[in-house]
Each structure stands twice: as C-alpha cells, then as structure tokens.
Amino acid sequence: MAAEAGDSPIDPTKIAYVYMQVADHIAARIASGELRPGARLPGERDLGPEYGVAYLTARRAIRELRERGLVVTLPAKGTFVAYPQEPERDATPEADSDPTPDQ
C-alpha cells in the first residue's frame, strides 16, 4: 500500500522531524483504537513505502514509539502494539482508612 502524492499524512514542509510525524500518526492510530493492543505493525521496509519515507526513517519512528512505551519489538517476530500497563499499587493500606470517626 504505497503512499501516493497527497495521500500520505507526512508533510515534509512542516517544521518537525519526519520520523516524529510518522510516530505521531501511528500513536494517534493506537489512541483511536484503530491499532489495538497486540496488533502487529508492518515491517520497517513495508512501513516506509506506506508513509512515503525511507525505511530508516520508519525504523527511527518505531524506536520513538518503543521509547514512548506504545509498541514492543520482538527480534525475528515483529513489532506489536503494547498492552496498557496497570498502575502499580502500593503495598501499604490506603490513607483513607482513618480509625478516628469524623464528627
């Protein structure tokens, strides 16, 4: 699915790195639910033509998404949308269990 002229969400005239535009677009697709947790992303060499960029730009965009915690890459398997992490719970009881009654 190669990007045609005017079809790509990447704007080379925009004052932003192209890899960040690719990463932001994929992040928006994840946030909207278009890409669900566990979904496999296309390979870097396929992602490049999809966005009309070089594969090394696609590689840098994937690295950015990994740094944001949005995707995980498994060597020889691919890159997948990460599952949201549950917030860590404290081992101590909550502060709202005050033993003194309010009056």
C-alpha positions as semicolon CSV with decimal commas, in nm:
position;residue;x (nm);y (nm);z (nm)
1;M;0,000;0,000;0,000
2;A;0,228;0,272;-0,126
3;A;0,152;0,630;-0,042
4;E;0,060;0,841;-0,341
5;A;0,117;1,212;-0,380
6;G;-0,107;1,393;-0,133
7;D;-0,214;1,061;0,023
8;S;0,049;1,046;0,300
9;P;-0,015;1,212;0,638
10;I;0,350;1,324;0,632
11;D;0,412;1,688;0,542
12;P;0,780;1,747;0,454
13;T;0,728;2,125;0,473
14;K;0,619;2,105;0,837
15;I;0,874;2,217;1,095
16;A;0,907;1,875;1,256
17;Y;1,123;1,570;1,201
18;V;0,965;1,330;0,951
19;Y;1,018;1,033;1,184
20;M;0,826;1,219;1,458
21;Q;0,537;1,280;1,217
22;V;0,528;0,906;1,137
23;A;0,549;0,815;1,508
24;D;0,279;1,069;1,599
25;H;0,048;0,935;1,326
26;I;0,092;0,574;1,443
27;A;0,045;0,686;1,806
28;A;-0,280;0,857;1,704
29;R;-0,394;0,535;1,535
30;I;-0,319;0,346;1,858
31;A;-0,502;0,605;2,072
32;S;-0,808;0,597;1,845
33;G;-0,830;0,218;1,870
34;E;-0,756;0,163;1,502
35;L;-0,448;-0,031;1,613
36;R;-0,539;-0,247;1,910
37;P;-0,304;-0,390;2,175
38;G;-0,130;-0,698;2,037
39;A;-0,173;-0,588;1,674
40;R;0,134;-0,642;1,459
41;L;0,270;-0,338;1,277
42;P;0,404;-0,374;0,924
43;G;0,779;-0,428;0,898
44;E;1,006;-0,127;0,863
45;R;1,060;-0,194;0,492
46;D;0,682;-0,206;0,440
47;L;0,607;0,088;0,668
48;G;0,844;0,316;0,476
49;P;0,656;0,297;0,144
50;E;0,322;0,315;0,328
51;Y;0,419;0,659;0,459
52;G;0,633;0,758;0,162
53;V;0,955;0,766;0,366
54;A;1,283;0,574;0,371
55;Y;1,290;0,253;0,572
56;L;1,549;0,404;0,809
57;T;1,301;0,684;0,884
58;A;1,040;0,419;0,960
59;R;1,293;0,243;1,183
60;R;1,354;0,565;1,378
61;A;0,979;0,619;1,415
62;I;0,939;0,267;1,559
63;R;1,224;0,338;1,801
64;E;1,044;0,654;1,912
65;L;0,724;0,455;1,970
66;R;0,921;0,198;2,175
67;E;1,065;0,479;2,387
68;R;0,710;0,606;2,447
69;G;0,608;0,257;2,556
70;L;0,347;0,225;2,281
71;V;0,500;-0,071;2,099
72;V;0,728;-0,364;2,172
73;T;0,963;-0,526;1,923
74;L;1,048;-0,894;1,943
75;P;1,353;-0,991;1,734
76;A;1,260;-1,215;1,440
77;K;0,890;-1,176;1,531
78;G;0,796;-0,815;1,461
79;T;0,669;-0,502;1,629
80;F;0,342;-0,512;1,821
81;V;0,118;-0,257;1,989
82;A;0,189;-0,276;2,362
83;Y;-0,080;-0,363;2,613
84;P;-0,152;-0,077;2,854
85;Q;0,027;-0,125;3,182
86;E;-0,174;-0,136;3,502
87;P;-0,075;0,132;3,754
88;E;0,133;-0,016;4,033
89;R;-0,044;-0,045;4,366
90;D;0,125;0,037;4,694
91;A;0,175;-0,245;4,939
92;T;0,066;-0,015;5,222
93;P;-0,302;0,036;5,311
94;E;-0,474;0,343;5,172
95;A;-0,467;0,663;5,377
96;D;-0,848;0,686;5,371
97;S;-0,880;0,410;5,633
98;D;-0,860;0,661;5,919
99;P;-0,951;0,490;6,250
100;T;-1,096;0,812;6,401
101;P;-1,458;0,883;6,311
102;D;-1,548;1,223;6,165
103;Q;-1,778;1,438;6,379
